[in-house]
């Protein structure tokens, strides 16, 4: 069995933020970077499936899009136990549809049994890359997955997915398939210091980016919204709070 895990190194905002001169991005000096949280759960789930299968020849491949700056996130996945990593060299548009277009031919060439993506990224929070990638690969897709029961012999998986209001939908999907993994499906392992050092020496395959097409959107301007009036803390019973909210709304509508 082969599982491809698509991962992203996300931008983490610090306490202070300033924008670039063209006001289209955050100044990199005010950003940190880390492996996307949802992708760490996706990597862990792939590792657990391989461990439970216990068969030789199973492989976990990590794929990411970006320049050399994204490699620390990929090496974290290697330190966790992934077998190899491929970086698609790209420094242009980062919208989810473009990323899906760039991922598709590389993932397809691997002929995986399963493709995992995190449900969303913590910086963009669009939850679109996995869905777009499944469409481009013509794969069955299940989103917001919280449990996977895999039947490798039947090439089928029983998948639990999270719905609103605490509901869970249980569905069967034939493999190959793409699943977007939700946090809480497992507890991602910590890599040992030895594994981290070994991952630093592992080669990462770099491939040229394919045709990215037209971006799904363009950023015109980023700015901090002007500060308004201070918030009002409402105390009292539920009925008192409800009456106060109704009064505030009526005041604003005058």
C-alpha positions as CSV (number, residue, x, y, z in Angstrom):
1,X,0.0,0.0,0.0
2,X,1.1,3.5,-0.8
3,X,-0.2,6.6,0.9
4,X,0.6,10.1,-0.3
5,X,0.2,12.9,2.3
6,X,0.0,16.4,1.0
7,X,1.4,18.9,3.5
8,X,1.9,22.6,3.9
9,X,4.3,24.8,5.8
10,X,2.0,27.5,7.2
11,X,2.7,31.1,8.2
12,X,2.2,31.8,11.9
13,X,1.5,35.4,12.9
14,X,3.4,36.9,15.8
15,X,2.1,39.5,18.3
16,X,2.8,42.3,15.9
17,X,2.1,42.5,12.1
18,X,3.3,44.8,9.4
19,X,2.6,44.5,5.7
20,X,4.9,44.6,2.7
21,X,5.3,47.9,0.8
22,X,2.7,46.9,-1.8
23,X,0.2,46.0,1.0
24,X,-0.5,42.6,-0.6
25,X,1.2,40.4,2.0
26,X,2.5,40.2,5.5
27,X,6.1,41.2,6.0
28,X,8.0,37.9,6.3
29,X,9.9,39.4,9.3
30,X,6.7,39.2,11.3
31,X,6.0,35.6,10.5
32,X,7.1,32.3,11.8
33,X,6.6,29.0,10.0
34,X,5.5,25.5,11.0
35,X,3.9,22.3,9.7
36,X,0.2,22.8,9.3
37,X,-1.5,21.2,12.4
38,X,-4.1,19.3,10.3
39,X,-1.3,17.9,8.1
40,X,0.5,16.5,11.2
41,X,-2.6,14.5,12.0
42,X,-2.8,13.3,8.4
43,X,0.8,12.1,8.5
44,X,0.2,10.3,11.8
45,X,-2.8,8.5,10.5
46,X,-0.8,7.3,7.5
47,X,1.9,6.0,9.8
48,X,-0.7,4.2,11.9
49,X,-2.3,2.5,8.9
50,X,1.1,1.3,7.8
51,X,2.0,0.0,11.3
52,X,-1.4,-1.8,11.6
53,X,-1.0,-3.4,8.2
54,X,2.4,-4.8,9.2
55,X,3.3,-5.7,5.6
56,X,6.5,-5.1,3.7
57,X,6.5,-2.7,0.8
58,X,4.1,-0.2,2.3
59,X,5.2,3.4,1.7
60,X,4.3,6.9,2.8
61,X,5.2,9.7,0.6
62,X,5.0,13.4,1.6
63,X,4.4,16.0,-1.1
64,X,4.5,19.8,-0.7
65,X,4.5,22.8,-3.0
66,X,6.9,25.7,-2.5
67,X,10.5,26.8,-2.5
68,X,13.3,25.5,-0.2
69,X,11.7,27.3,2.8
70,X,9.0,24.6,3.0
71,X,11.5,21.8,3.6
72,X,11.6,22.0,7.4
73,X,7.9,21.0,7.5
74,X,8.6,18.1,5.2
75,X,11.6,17.0,7.3
76,X,9.3,16.9,10.4
77,X,7.1,14.4,8.5
78,X,10.2,12.4,7.7
79,X,11.3,12.5,11.3
80,X,7.9,11.2,12.3
81,X,8.4,8.2,10.0
82,X,7.4,9.0,6.4
83,X,9.6,7.2,3.9
84,X,10.4,9.9,1.4
85,X,9.4,13.4,0.4
86,X,8.9,15.3,-2.9
87,X,8.9,19.1,-3.2
88,X,7.2,20.8,-6.1
89,X,9.4,23.8,-6.8
90,X,7.1,26.9,-7.0
91,X,7.1,30.4,-5.7
92,X,4.1,31.9,-7.4
93,X,0.4,32.0,-6.6
94,X,-0.6,30.1,-3.4
95,X,-4.3,29.9,-3.8
96,X,-5.8,26.4,-3.2
97,X,-6.8,25.7,-6.8
98,X,-3.4,26.5,-8.1
99,X,-1.8,24.3,-5.4
100,X,-4.2,21.5,-6.4
101,X,-3.2,21.8,-10.0
102,X,0.5,21.6,-9.2
103,X,0.0,18.6,-6.8
104,X,-2.2,16.6,-9.2
105,X,0.4,15.3,-11.7
106,X,3.0,14.5,-9.0
107,X,0.4,12.7,-6.9
108,X,-1.0,10.9,-9.9
109,X,2.5,9.6,-10.9
110,X,2.8,7.9,-7.5
111,X,-0.4,5.8,-8.2
112,X,-1.3,5.8,-4.4
113,X,-3.9,3.7,-2.7
114,X,-4.9,6.7,-0.5
115,X,-4.2,10.4,-0.6
116,X,-4.4,12.3,2.7
117,X,-4.8,16.1,3.0
118,X,-5.5,18.1,6.1
119,X,-9.0,19.5,6.3
120,X,-7.6,23.0,6.1
121,X,-4.6,25.1,6.7
122,X,-4.3,27.3,9.7
123,X,-3.2,30.4,7.7
124,X,-5.6,30.4,4.8
125,X,-8.4,28.4,6.4
126,X,-10.1,27.7,3.0
127,X,-10.5,23.9,3.2
128,X,-10.4,23.8,-0.6
129,X,-7.1,22.1,-1.7
130,X,-8.1,18.5,-0.9
131,X,-11.5,18.8,-2.6
132,X,-10.0,20.4,-5.8
133,X,-7.2,17.8,-5.9
134,X,-9.7,14.9,-5.7
135,X,-11.6,16.4,-8.6
136,X,-8.5,16.8,-10.7
137,X,-7.4,13.2,-9.9
138,X,-11.0,11.8,-10.4
139,X,-10.9,10.2,-7.0
140,X,-13.6,9.5,-4.5
141,X,-13.4,12.0,-1.6
142,X,-14.5,12.1,2.0
143,X,-14.0,15.3,4.0
144,X,-13.5,16.0,7.7
145,X,-12.5,12.4,8.5
146,X,-12.2,11.4,12.2
147,X,-11.8,7.6,11.9
148,X,-10.7,5.2,9.2
149,X,-11.3,1.4,9.1
150,X,-9.4,0.0,6.2
151,X,-10.1,-3.3,4.4
152,X,-7.1,-3.7,2.2
153,X,-8.3,-7.0,0.7
154,X,-11.6,-5.5,-0.5
155,X,-9.9,-2.2,-1.4
156,X,-12.5,-0.4,0.7
157,X,-12.5,1.9,3.7
158,X,-15.3,2.6,6.3
159,X,-14.9,6.3,7.1
160,X,-16.3,8.4,9.9
161,X,-16.7,12.1,9.1
162,X,-17.6,14.9,11.3
163,X,-20.8,16.8,10.7
164,X,-22.2,19.9,12.4
165,X,-23.8,19.6,15.8
166,X,-21.7,16.7,16.9
167,X,-23.2,14.3,14.4
168,X,-21.0,11.7,12.7
169,X,-21.6,10.3,9.2
170,X,-20.3,6.7,8.5
171,X,-19.8,5.9,4.9
172,X,-17.9,3.4,2.8
173,X,-15.5,4.4,0.0
174,X,-13.6,2.3,-2.5
175,X,-9.9,2.9,-2.8
176,X,-8.0,4.7,-4.3
177,X,-9.6,7.7,-2.6
178,X,-8.7,11.0,-1.1
179,X,-9.5,11.8,2.5
180,X,-9.2,15.2,4.3
181,X,-8.2,14.5,7.9
182,X,-9.6,16.3,10.9
183,X,-7.7,17.1,14.0
184,X,-8.5,14.7,16.9
185,X,-8.4,11.6,14.7
186,X,-5.3,10.6,16.6
187,X,-2.4,12.1,18.7
188,X,0.5,12.9,16.5
189,X,3.8,11.4,17.7
190,X,6.8,13.4,18.8
191,X,9.9,12.7,16.7
192,X,13.0,11.6,18.7
193,X,16.1,13.7,18.5
194,X,17.8,10.9,16.6
195,X,15.0,10.8,14.1
196,X,15.2,14.6,13.7
197,X,18.9,14.4,13.0
198,X,18.4,11.6,10.5
199,X,15.7,13.5,8.7
200,X,18.0,16.4,8.2
201,X,20.2,14.1,6.1
202,X,17.4,12.6,4.1
203,X,17.3,13.7,0.4
204,X,14.1,15.5,-0.7
205,X,13.3,15.1,-4.3
206,X,12.6,18.4,-6.1
207,X,10.5,18.4,-9.3
208,X,9.6,21.3,-11.5
209,X,6.2,22.8,-11.2
210,X,3.7,22.1,-14.0
211,X,1.2,24.4,-15.5
212,X,-0.5,26.4,-12.7
213,X,-3.2,28.1,-14.8
214,X,-5.1,31.2,-13.8
215,X,-5.1,31.8,-10.1
216,X,-8.5,31.4,-8.4
217,X,-8.2,34.8,-6.7
218,X,-5.8,37.7,-6.4
219,X,-5.0,39.7,-3.2
220,X,-5.5,43.4,-3.9
221,X,-4.8,44.8,-0.4
222,X,-4.2,43.7,3.1
223,X,-4.8,46.1,6.0
224,X,-5.8,46.1,9.7
225,X,-9.4,47.3,10.1
226,X,-9.9,50.5,12.0
227,X,-10.6,50.1,15.7
228,X,-14.1,50.7,16.7
229,X,-15.8,51.2,20.1
230,X,-14.9,49.0,22.9
231,X,-16.8,45.8,23.5
232,X,-19.6,45.7,26.1
233,X,-19.7,42.7,28.6
234,X,-23.2,41.7,29.3
235,X,-24.0,40.1,32.7
236,X,-27.2,38.7,34.2
237,X,-29.6,35.9,33.4
238,X,-30.2,34.7,29.9
239,X,-33.4,36.7,29.7
240,X,-31.7,39.9,30.9
241,X,-28.9,39.4,28.3
242,X,-31.4,38.8,25.5
243,X,-33.3,41.9,26.4
244,X,-30.1,44.0,26.4
245,X,-29.1,42.6,23.0
246,X,-32.5,43.4,21.6
247,X,-32.1,46.9,23.0
248,X,-28.7,47.4,21.4
249,X,-30.0,46.2,18.0
250,X,-32.9,48.6,18.2
251,X,-30.5,51.5,19.1
252,X,-28.3,50.7,16.1
253,X,-31.2,50.6,13.7
254,X,-32.5,54.1,14.6
